[in-house]
């Protein structure tokens, strides 16, 4: 197996007198701390991006639901106005309008066409 990164060769801390210590491969404590710190920083940034994306997705889902409901309301109002035949204006200055459609139901669908 070919290694892309060469591991550091370190002398062991303990050895017998008069013998040459063998080389030990491994990482130092400082190298491990630096690697773990970088990993934690990258992981924190990734989690922050993920949480932000989730919040945006929830907001957009709610916005799409509101938009869809508004479209349905406008479509229902247009259908009621298109099929209505008798507009009843009120004598007061209220900003509302009542009308009946071909099934003799009012705009709420209760069947009371006089309101």
C-alpha positions, 0 to 999 in steps of 0.5 A, a space after each residue: 500500500 502506497 502512503 501519500 503522507 509519510 508518518 513521522 518517525 519518533 524515538 521511543 521514550 524508554 529504551 534499554 541502555 547500550 542498545 539503539 532504540 527502534 524507530 516508532 511511527 505515529 503522531 505527536 500529541 500536538 499534531 492530534 490536537 491540531 487535527 482535532 481542532 480543525 475537524 471540530 471547526 469544520 464540523 461546527 461550520 457544517 452544522 451551522 450551514 445545515 441548520 440554516 438550510 433547515 430554517 430556510 426550507 421551513 420558511 419557504 414551505 410555509 410561504 408556499 402554503 400561504 401562496 397556495 391558499 391565497 390562490 385558492 381563495 382568489 380562484 373561489 372568489 372569481 368563480 363566485 363572481 363569475 357565476 353570481 347573478 344578483 348583486 345585493 348592495 348594502 345601504 351603508 358604507 361598509 366595504 363588503 358586497 354580497 351576491 348569490 349564485 345559480 344554486 341560490 346560495 350566498 357566498 358562504 354556501 349556506 343557502 341564505 341568499 338574502 344576506 
